[in-house]
Amino acid sequence: MQKFEEAKQVLLRLRCELHFQVTRPTEQLSLERQNTMSQGLGYRGTLTERIGGMMREYFDAADHVRRCAEIVEGAVMGEPEPEGWGAPFIMDGLRVVPGGTVTAEHRLVFEEDPGRLVRLFRICQIHEARPDRALSLLVRERAHLLTPELAASEEASSALRAMLTEGGRVYGTFNALREHGLLYRLVPEFAGLHCLVQFEFYHRWTADVHTLRCLMELDTIYAGETDVDQRYREVVLGSEAPSLLYAILFLHDIAKSGGIEGHAERGVPIADKVLERLGFDAREREIAAGVIRHHLVMGLYWQRHDIDDPANIDRFARLMGDEQVLRSLFVHTRCDARATSPDLWTEFKDGQHWTVYRRTLAKLAGEADHDHGAVVAALRSATAVILGADVPSDEVEAHFTTMPQGYYLHASAEDAAHHLQMIHCLIASVSEADAEESLRPIVEWHDDAGSGQSLVTVVTWDRAGLFSRMAGAFAVAGINIVSCRAFSRDDDVAIDFFKVVLPVGKEAASKERFTAALAKSLLEGTDLVDDIAAVEQHALLTAPRRKAFVPLAAKV
């Protein structure tokens, strides 16, 4: 009751301060109010420290009140406990109904043996049961019996490791340990994440909840109910120690209480200490260290690097250095992203993720890359058949001997033939009397009605700042870029492919504006800064007006 009263006072204090500042009854603590609220309540430090401290106290209080309310509501409303499916039996001073509830034989069960506080949840995990309401209250009352010495004992560590490696059933057990106030006693290093606010754009949950949701995502993969989950499950089960990934996910953000910056590197020695205490061997701790150290890398690598470039795959393979680290990091990245926000992981990202994984795995496993020469030769022959006599043979030969290797991973014979025809037009413009015309880019559009996107192919002569000029031309035309692939031949011919979204109702006009702006930039050597500024100014002047937020002065 003392904890409940303290939580109630926290919520009432926040509520009164909110009413005092807004000067009207309201129950909504908006993001805009958090700064003035934290100042009014006397929190000190930087903006994030003040808001983080206040919101952490709020989340802790609200979470405790929720737990108490659920227990009282269940008892008052007479909600039935799960019946289970097996015959009850007595085990370690507890009455267990498989699939149902666990009941204490008497109220002194934990005084007799405090180690039962930990073993209880292992029993619940094995038999898919849960403590009944009376036992749940008793665990909360007797949680103090789990002393630091007992929590660090070999018996408790062994039970915790068993719970952490029970594939497919980990989240529910660890969430129950947290709900009953035992998780932070068993792993004191994890206590720093309790209700920790994460000042990152995509994070929807506090650090402790995010970590537990990572375990839930891995449980989902183990269940393998979808084709996607089954594919990831095969990767997990194909590793040296499949269940090790649960421990890695549980500890990957362990150093976030000391700040987000550098937490991956700082978390390695902390996690190593916890894993050693839980009985993981040196090899398992080595894999865990590699994953935790690089747990932010893989999801960003295929967003910031051209994964069709073999040099980038070589670089990533050297960074991983170990096939087992790669396997664990691959699945870890998906779980971490989906536990950050369910909508953050898209089908496109999943495809890119698999591409990096497969190519890096092949590199680490020492498998020979596909015969690049044979692929190029076959593509050249098929392209020549399509072109016939439309393009001279020397231009075809030049194309297939000067393009970078990444080009052939995506180009079909039809694509290559079309690109060669565009390049032929570019080369032909050099012989025209007007020298400026040779600098005019060749631009073609292909609209995909199904996806609502358009593919833009630009062929021109490579030069310094070419990509920025094209990006500027898209900005002038009001066109949004979805993705891009750019290739430059050894003879300075550049082929760039853009997937874009055209402004609705202005498709034709925006295409013309892009072509004109790009030609102007390349022919006149201008950087389009003034044109972009004019577009932004026009957008600002024509944008719908919004009423500015003005903090209300406090009234007494």
MARMAR-343440 format. One record per residue (C-alpha): x, y, z. Coordinates in steps of 0.02 Angstrom, whole numbers, plus 50000, padded with zeros to 5 digits. Each point is the difference from the previous one (the first is absolute). Example, Ala and Ser with C-alpha at 12.3 -4.5 7.8 and 13.67 -1.06 7.14 Angstrom:
BEGIN
+-------+-------+-------+
|  east | north |    up |
+-------+-------+-------+
| 50615 | 49775 | 50390 |
| 50069 | 50172 | 49967 |
+-------+-------+-------+
//
This chain:
BEGIN
+-------+-------+-------+
|  east | north |    up |
+-------+-------+-------+
| 50000 | 50000 | 50000 |
| 50144 | 50119 | 50032 |
| 50059 | 49987 | 49820 |
| 49821 | 50025 | 49940 |
| 49980 | 50157 | 50106 |
| 50165 | 50069 | 49936 |
| 49947 | 49966 | 49820 |
| 49832 | 50084 | 50031 |
| 50085 | 50155 | 50070 |
| 50112 | 50011 | 49846 |
| 49852 | 49993 | 49882 |
| 49900 | 50127 | 50102 |
| 50147 | 50119 | 50007 |
| 50021 | 49991 | 49811 |
| 49814 | 50022 | 49974 |
| 49989 | 50153 | 50112 |
| 50150 | 50082 | 49916 |
| 49922 | 49966 | 49830 |
| 49835 | 50081 | 50053 |
| 50095 | 50146 | 50075 |
| 50093 | 50035 | 49838 |
| 49856 | 49971 | 49879 |
| 49873 | 50089 | 50113 |
| 49863 | 49875 | 49957 |
| 49960 | 49818 | 50041 |
| 50096 | 49885 | 49883 |
| 50077 | 49827 | 50011 |
| 50114 | 50011 | 49847 |
| 50186 | 50028 | 50030 |
| 50051 | 50055 | 49826 |
| 50178 | 50000 | 49936 |
| 49999 | 50190 | 49993 |
| 49958 | 50010 | 50186 |
| 50136 | 49885 | 50063 |
| 50135 | 50133 | 50005 |
| 49901 | 50128 | 50100 |
| 49930 | 49861 | 50110 |
| 50174 | 49936 | 50045 |
| 50056 | 50177 | 50041 |
| 49846 | 50034 | 50106 |
| 50026 | 49840 | 50099 |
| 50180 | 50044 | 50038 |
| 50094 | 49876 | 49891 |
| 50178 | 50057 | 49962 |
| 50126 | 49974 | 49860 |
| 49992 | 50013 | 49812 |
| 49838 | 49992 | 49902 |
| 50011 | 49812 | 49973 |
| 50055 | 49970 | 50180 |
| 49853 | 50098 | 50070 |
| 49870 | 49921 | 49886 |
| 50079 | 49828 | 50015 |
| 49998 | 50007 | 50190 |
| 49819 | 50056 | 50008 |
| 49935 | 49876 | 49872 |
| 50099 | 49858 | 50078 |
| 49918 | 50035 | 50167 |
| 49830 | 50011 | 49915 |
| 50021 | 49835 | 49905 |
| 50058 | 49911 | 50158 |
| 49850 | 50064 | 50100 |
| 49874 | 49966 | 49862 |
| 50069 | 49825 | 49973 |
| 49985 | 49957 | 50185 |
| 49822 | 50067 | 50011 |
| 49955 | 49897 | 49847 |
| 50064 | 49840 | 50080 |
| 49905 | 50032 | 50160 |
| 49841 | 50044 | 49905 |
| 50009 | 49839 | 49898 |
| 50016 | 49893 | 50157 |
| 49857 | 50089 | 50090 |
| 49890 | 50000 | 49846 |
| 50025 | 49814 | 49974 |
| 49955 | 49962 | 50180 |
| 49850 | 50118 | 50012 |
| 49927 | 49953 | 49832 |
| 50027 | 49817 | 50037 |
| 50092 | 49968 | 49838 |
| 50035 | 49813 | 49988 |
| 50178 | 49937 | 50003 |
| 50054 | 49891 | 49852 |
| 49947 | 49820 | 50029 |
| 50144 | 49916 | 49909 |
| 49999 | 49833 | 49913 |
| 50094 | 49879 | 50113 |
| 49981 | 49918 | 50168 |
| 50067 | 50105 | 50146 |
| 50157 | 49944 | 50092 |
| 50109 | 50060 | 50143 |
| 50176 | 50059 | 49960 |
| 50123 | 50095 | 50111 |
| 49865 | 50055 | 50122 |
| 49887 | 50060 | 49859 |
| 49840 | 49930 | 49926 |
| 50017 | 50003 | 49811 |
| 49861 | 49985 | 49871 |
| 50080 | 49984 | 49826 |
| 49934 | 50138 | 49889 |
| 49911 | 50075 | 50150 |
| 50061 | 50074 | 50163 |
| 50130 | 49968 | 50135 |
| 49945 | 50013 | 50182 |
| 50104 | 50005 | 50159 |
| 49967 | 49861 | 50126 |
| 50015 | 50129 | 50140 |
| 50052 | 50182 | 50025 |
| 50172 | 49958 | 50070 |
| 50056 | 49909 | 49844 |
| 50131 | 50133 | 49958 |
| 50061 | 50021 | 50178 |
| 50037 | 49813 | 50000 |
| 50103 | 50017 | 49841 |
| 50023 | 50172 | 49919 |
| 50072 | 49914 | 49846 |
| 49822 | 49951 | 49956 |
| 49972 | 50181 | 49947 |
| 50106 | 49963 | 49847 |
| 49955 | 49818 | 49975 |
| 49815 | 50045 | 50000 |
| 50015 | 50089 | 49834 |
| 50102 | 49860 | 49924 |
| 49861 | 49880 | 50049 |
| 49871 | 50118 | 49923 |
| 50102 | 50008 | 49840 |
| 50018 | 49811 | 49984 |
| 49817 | 49963 | 50034 |
| 49929 | 50155 | 49913 |
| 49917 | 50056 | 50160 |
| 49995 | 50160 | 50101 |
| 49990 | 50044 | 50186 |
| 49822 | 50021 | 50060 |
| 49950 | 50168 | 50074 |
| 50040 | 49952 | 50179 |
| 50171 | 49932 | 49955 |
| 50035 | 50151 | 49890 |
| 49968 | 50116 | 50147 |
| 50105 | 49889 | 50113 |
| 50148 | 50008 | 49879 |
| 49992 | 50190 | 49999 |
| 49994 | 50004 | 50190 |
| 50146 | 49880 | 50019 |
| 50109 | 50066 | 49858 |
| 50120 | 50073 | 50129 |
| 50049 | 49822 | 50048 |
| 50094 | 49988 | 49835 |
| 50159 | 50079 | 50069 |
| 50148 | 50050 | 49890 |
| 50097 | 49849 | 50062 |
| 49858 | 49881 | 49956 |
| 49970 | 50084 | 49832 |
| 50184 | 49977 | 49954 |
| 50006 | 49820 | 50059 |
| 50033 | 49857 | 49880 |
| 49825 | 49931 | 50028 |
| 49912 | 50164 | 49955 |
| 50117 | 50031 | 49853 |
| 49968 | 49825 | 49933 |
| 49812 | 50024 | 50012 |
| 50009 | 50170 | 49916 |
| 50105 | 49932 | 49858 |
| 49877 | 49857 | 49975 |
| 49857 | 50126 | 49989 |
| 50101 | 50107 | 49879 |
| 50037 | 49856 | 49881 |
| 49828 | 49917 | 49991 |
| 49971 | 50036 | 49816 |
| 49827 | 50070 | 49963 |
| 49949 | 50030 | 50182 |
| 50117 | 50134 | 50064 |
| 49903 | 50163 | 49987 |
| 49854 | 49950 | 50112 |
| 50115 | 49935 | 50136 |
| 50115 | 50151 | 50002 |
| 49854 | 50119 | 49995 |
| 49926 | 49910 | 50151 |
| 50167 | 50016 | 50092 |
| 49996 | 50187 | 49965 |
| 49818 | 50017 | 50051 |
| 50037 | 49916 | 50167 |
| 50154 | 50104 | 50039 |
| 50126 | 49859 | 49983 |
| 50087 | 50035 | 49834 |
| 50101 | 50148 | 50064 |
| 50053 | 49899 | 50152 |
| 50060 | 49856 | 49892 |
| 50088 | 50114 | 49876 |
| 50043 | 50163 | 50092 |
| 50086 | 50066 | 49842 |
| 49830 | 50002 | 49915 |
| 49923 | 50114 | 50132 |
| 50072 | 50153 | 49914 |
| 49881 | 49972 | 49855 |
| 49844 | 50003 | 50109 |
| 49876 | 50125 | 49924 |
| 50147 | 50085 | 49911 |
| 49935 | 50123 | 49871 |
| 50085 | 49985 | 49831 |
| 50015 | 50166 | 49911 |
| 50005 | 49924 | 49826 |
| 49877 | 50032 | 49861 |
| 49942 | 49822 | 49967 |
| 50000 | 49928 | 50177 |
| 49823 | 49978 | 50066 |
| 50042 | 49915 | 50165 |
| 50115 | 50025 | 50148 |
| 50165 | 49907 | 49996 |
| 49945 | 49856 | 50113 |
| 49838 | 49970 | 49904 |
| 50093 | 50011 | 49834 |
| 50123 | 49868 | 50058 |
| 49862 | 49881 | 50054 |
| 49911 | 50027 | 49835 |
| 50160 | 49944 | 49913 |
| 49979 | 49835 | 50092 |
| 49819 | 49993 | 49942 |
| 50055 | 50024 | 49819 |
| 50120 | 49854 | 50015 |
| 49862 | 49895 | 50078 |
| 49896 | 50040 | 49845 |
| 50142 | 49942 | 49888 |
| 50014 | 49837 | 50098 |
| 49813 | 49972 | 49978 |
| 50023 | 50016 | 49811 |
| 49818 | 50037 | 49962 |
| 50040 | 50097 | 49840 |
| 50116 | 49962 | 49855 |
| 50109 | 50149 | 50047 |
| 50018 | 49940 | 50179 |
| 50043 | 49824 | 49941 |
| 50142 | 50067 | 49893 |
| 50075 | 50092 | 50149 |
| 49970 | 49847 | 50109 |
| 50107 | 49895 | 49884 |
| 50142 | 50125 | 50021 |
| 49985 | 49996 | 50189 |
| 49993 | 49811 | 50011 |
| 50148 | 49986 | 49881 |
| 50116 | 50095 | 50117 |
| 50119 | 49924 | 50128 |
| 49895 | 50051 | 50151 |
| 49823 | 50047 | 49945 |
| 49935 | 50050 | 50172 |
| 50150 | 50114 | 50031 |
| 49910 | 50133 | 49898 |
| 49873 | 50024 | 50141 |
| 50139 | 50048 | 50119 |
| 50076 | 50118 | 49871 |
| 49833 | 50086 | 49970 |
| 49973 | 50015 | 50187 |
| 50168 | 50086 | 50025 |
| 50027 | 50097 | 49838 |
| 49944 | 50169 | 50074 |
| 50065 | 49966 | 50176 |
| 50110 | 50157 | 49999 |
| 49865 | 50122 | 49942 |
| 49976 | 50065 | 50176 |
| 50167 | 50088 | 49976 |
| 49941 | 50086 | 49842 |
| 49957 | 49948 | 49823 |
| 50165 | 50053 | 49922 |
| 50127 | 49859 | 50005 |
| 49884 | 49883 | 50095 |
| 50037 | 49854 | 49883 |
| 50186 | 50001 | 50037 |
| 49975 | 50036 | 50185 |
| 49875 | 49858 | 50014 |
| 50123 | 49864 | 49948 |
| 50095 | 49983 | 50166 |
| 49839 | 50016 | 50101 |
| 49915 | 49864 | 49898 |
| 50154 | 49890 | 50010 |
| 49995 | 50009 | 50190 |
| 49816 | 49952 | 50005 |
| 50022 | 49858 | 49875 |
| 50147 | 49929 | 50097 |
| 49896 | 50004 | 50159 |
| 49862 | 49905 | 49909 |
| 50122 | 49865 | 49945 |
| 50025 | 50039 | 49815 |
| 50169 | 49940 | 49937 |
| 50139 | 50104 | 49922 |
| 49948 | 49962 | 49820 |
| 49820 | 50050 | 50033 |
| 50056 | 50161 | 50084 |
| 50112 | 50037 | 49851 |
| 49853 | 49986 | 49880 |
| 49892 | 50107 | 50116 |
| 50135 | 50134 | 50009 |
| 50009 | 50010 | 49811 |
| 49812 | 50017 | 49981 |
| 49977 | 50128 | 50139 |
| 50147 | 50105 | 49939 |
| 49927 | 50007 | 49823 |
| 49814 | 49989 | 50037 |
| 49968 | 50170 | 49921 |
| 50106 | 49968 | 49845 |
| 49910 | 49876 | 49889 |
| 49835 | 50093 | 49989 |
| 50091 | 50157 | 49946 |
| 50128 | 49919 | 49886 |
| 49880 | 49953 | 49860 |
| 49918 | 50171 | 50014 |
| 50162 | 50098 | 49981 |
| 50102 | 49889 | 49884 |
| 49977 | 49928 | 49827 |
| 49981 | 49816 | 50041 |
| 50019 | 49956 | 49816 |
| 50181 | 50055 | 50011 |
| 50106 | 49848 | 50047 |
| 50124 | 50115 | 50089 |
| 49864 | 50049 | 50124 |
| 49958 | 49817 | 50033 |
| 50185 | 49964 | 50027 |
| 50010 | 50145 | 50123 |
| 49848 | 49939 | 50097 |
| 50067 | 49822 | 50004 |
| 50163 | 50063 | 50075 |
| 49901 | 50097 | 50130 |
| 49902 | 49844 | 50050 |
| 50150 | 49884 | 49996 |
| 49898 | 49850 | 50059 |
| 49858 | 49906 | 49918 |
| 49914 | 49971 | 50167 |
| 50005 | 50186 | 50042 |
| 49921 | 50036 | 49830 |
| 49861 | 49872 | 50026 |
| 49955 | 50067 | 50172 |
| 50014 | 50182 | 49947 |
| 49889 | 49967 | 49849 |
| 49854 | 49938 | 50106 |
| 50039 | 50122 | 50140 |
| 49982 | 50149 | 49883 |
| 49825 | 49948 | 49948 |
| 49944 | 49970 | 50180 |
| 50075 | 50165 | 50058 |
| 49918 | 50100 | 49860 |
| 49827 | 49922 | 50021 |
| 50011 | 50023 | 50189 |
| 50038 | 50184 | 49971 |
| 49843 | 50026 | 49896 |
| 49900 | 49863 | 49910 |
| 49981 | 50108 | 49845 |
| 50186 | 50037 | 49987 |
| 50043 | 49836 | 49913 |
| 49933 | 49995 | 49822 |
| 50004 | 49869 | 49863 |
| 50129 | 50102 | 49904 |
| 50114 | 50011 | 50152 |
| 49981 | 49814 | 50028 |
| 50056 | 49967 | 49822 |
| 50153 | 50111 | 50018 |
| 50039 | 49917 | 50166 |
| 49997 | 49826 | 49925 |
| 50108 | 50055 | 49853 |
| 50138 | 50064 | 50114 |
| 49989 | 49845 | 50108 |
| 50011 | 49875 | 49858 |
| 50144 | 50086 | 49912 |
| 50098 | 50027 | 50160 |
| 49968 | 49822 | 50056 |
| 50067 | 49936 | 49834 |
| 50155 | 50108 | 50021 |
| 50031 | 49941 | 50179 |
| 49967 | 49819 | 49956 |
| 50132 | 50009 | 49864 |
| 49879 | 49960 | 49860 |
| 50053 | 50054 | 49827 |
| 49901 | 50142 | 49924 |
| 49901 | 49958 | 49846 |
| 50100 | 50002 | 49839 |
| 49992 | 50184 | 49960 |
| 50081 | 49979 | 49830 |
| 49873 | 49870 | 49945 |
| 49856 | 50110 | 50056 |
| 50067 | 50149 | 49903 |
| 50032 | 49894 | 49844 |
| 49823 | 49929 | 50002 |
| 49924 | 50172 | 50026 |
| 50106 | 50073 | 49859 |
| 49943 | 49865 | 49878 |
| 49816 | 50020 | 50043 |
| 50012 | 50189 | 49988 |
| 50085 | 49992 | 49830 |
| 49858 | 49892 | 49933 |
| 49871 | 50128 | 50058 |
| 50094 | 50150 | 49929 |
| 50044 | 49925 | 49832 |
| 50080 | 50137 | 49894 |
| 49922 | 50146 | 50096 |
| 50157 | 50030 | 50104 |
| 50178 | 49976 | 49936 |
| 50090 | 49847 | 50070 |
| 50142 | 50105 | 50070 |
| 49877 | 50096 | 50109 |
| 49927 | 49836 | 50062 |
| 50174 | 49935 | 50040 |
| 50046 | 50162 | 50089 |
| 49843 | 49990 | 50106 |
| 50035 | 49825 | 50064 |
| 50184 | 50031 | 50035 |
| 49986 | 50169 | 50088 |
| 49845 | 49980 | 50111 |
| 50028 | 49964 | 50187 |
| 49962 | 49824 | 50063 |
| 49846 | 50052 | 50099 |
| 49909 | 50048 | 49839 |
| 49986 | 49820 | 49941 |
| 49913 | 49942 | 50159 |
| 49840 | 50089 | 49948 |
| 50005 | 50029 | 49812 |
| 49906 | 49883 | 49883 |
| 50040 | 49987 | 49815 |
| 49851 | 50113 | 49961 |
| 50060 | 50129 | 50126 |
| 50178 | 49997 | 49933 |
| 49938 | 50020 | 49822 |
| 49893 | 50149 | 50048 |
| 50145 | 50080 | 50094 |
| 50114 | 49976 | 49850 |
| 49874 | 50086 | 49887 |
| 49996 | 50149 | 50118 |
| 50190 | 50004 | 50008 |
| 50007 | 49991 | 49810 |
| 49891 | 50157 | 49992 |
| 50116 | 50087 | 50123 |
| 50156 | 49955 | 49900 |
| 49915 | 50052 | 49837 |
| 49967 | 50174 | 50072 |
| 50188 | 50029 | 50011 |
| 50014 | 50007 | 49811 |
| 49866 | 50134 | 49985 |
| 50050 | 50178 | 49956 |
| 49936 | 50073 | 50164 |
| 50129 | 49951 | 50131 |
| 49880 | 50040 | 50142 |
| 49878 | 49867 | 49940 |
| 50129 | 49866 | 50042 |
| 49979 | 50047 | 50183 |
| 49811 | 49982 | 49997 |
| 49948 | 49846 | 50102 |
| 49892 | 49860 | 49930 |
| 49849 | 49977 | 50115 |
| 49866 | 49866 | 49990 |
| 49851 | 49965 | 50111 |
| 49905 | 49840 | 50037 |
| 49842 | 50015 | 50106 |
| 49946 | 49851 | 50106 |
| 49815 | 50019 | 50036 |
| 50000 | 49855 | 50123 |
| 50127 | 50073 | 50121 |
| 49960 | 50183 | 49965 |
| 50185 | 50029 | 49965 |
| 50099 | 50046 | 49845 |
| 50169 | 49940 | 49942 |
| 50112 | 50137 | 49930 |
| 50154 | 49953 | 49899 |
| 50128 | 50137 | 49970 |
| 50149 | 49975 | 49883 |
| 50129 | 50139 | 49990 |
| 50185 | 50036 | 50014 |
| 50072 | 49977 | 50174 |
| 50066 | 50157 | 50084 |
| 50030 | 50072 | 50173 |
| 49839 | 50034 | 50095 |
| 49890 | 49905 | 49877 |
| 49896 | 49912 | 50133 |
| 49968 | 50161 | 50098 |
| 49943 | 50086 | 49840 |
| 49876 | 49861 | 49964 |
| 49937 | 50004 | 50180 |
| 49979 | 50188 | 49983 |
| 49901 | 49979 | 49839 |
| 49882 | 49879 | 50088 |
| 49978 | 50127 | 50141 |
| 49959 | 50138 | 49876 |
| 49868 | 49888 | 49919 |
| 49924 | 49951 | 50167 |
| 50038 | 49815 | 49973 |
| 50041 | 49885 | 50147 |
| 50141 | 49874 | 49978 |
| 49964 | 49825 | 50067 |
| 50161 | 49912 | 49950 |
| 50149 | 50019 | 49885 |
| 50135 | 49896 | 49914 |
| 50142 | 50088 | 49911 |
| 50135 | 49927 | 49888 |
| 50146 | 50082 | 49910 |
| 50094 | 49918 | 49857 |
| 50188 | 50015 | 49983 |
| 49973 | 50113 | 49848 |
| 49902 | 50127 | 50108 |
| 49825 | 49949 | 49943 |
| 49883 | 50007 | 50150 |
| 49837 | 49900 | 50015 |
| 49889 | 50044 | 50147 |
| 49836 | 49918 | 50047 |
| 49875 | 50082 | 50117 |
| 49836 | 49938 | 50071 |
| 49895 | 50153 | 50035 |
| 49826 | 50054 | 50052 |
| 49925 | 50137 | 49891 |
| 49888 | 50136 | 50074 |
| 49817 | 49949 | 49980 |
| 49913 | 50092 | 49860 |
| 50162 | 50078 | 49938 |
| 50086 | 49847 | 49928 |
| 50033 | 50064 | 49823 |
| 50049 | 50175 | 50056 |
| 50121 | 49934 | 50131 |
| 50086 | 49890 | 49871 |
| 50024 | 50149 | 49886 |
| 50065 | 50108 | 50143 |
| 50126 | 49866 | 50050 |
| 50066 | 49978 | 49823 |
| 50013 | 50188 | 49974 |
| 50083 | 50031 | 50169 |
| 50127 | 49860 | 49975 |
| 50042 | 50060 | 49824 |
| 50020 | 50178 | 50064 |
| 50116 | 49943 | 50140 |
| 50109 | 49893 | 49886 |
| 50005 | 50116 | 49850 |
| 50024 | 50163 | 50095 |
| 50097 | 49929 | 50147 |
| 49879 | 50073 | 50129 |
| 49966 | 49916 | 50167 |
| 49811 | 50037 | 50008 |
| 50014 | 50074 | 50176 |
| 49895 | 50152 | 49954 |
| 49869 | 49891 | 49914 |
| 49985 | 49886 | 50152 |
| 49986 | 50151 | 50115 |
| 49860 | 50070 | 49891 |
| 49906 | 49834 | 50007 |
| 50018 | 49992 | 50190 |
| 49942 | 50181 | 50018 |
| 49848 | 49965 | 49892 |
| 49958 | 49845 | 50102 |
| 50016 | 50101 | 50160 |
| 49886 | 50138 | 49938 |
| 49867 | 49881 | 49935 |
| 50003 | 49876 | 50145 |
| 49844 | 49988 | 50110 |
| 50012 | 50115 | 50150 |
| 50015 | 49921 | 50171 |
| 49973 | 50086 | 50164 |
| 50166 | 50014 | 50090 |
| 50017 | 49919 | 50170 |
| 50022 | 50130 | 50136 |
| 50035 | 49937 | 50177 |
| 49866 | 50062 | 50118 |
| 50054 | 50104 | 50146 |
| 49958 | 49923 | 50167 |
| 49852 | 50079 | 50088 |
| 49960 | 49985 | 50183 |
+-------+-------+-------+
//
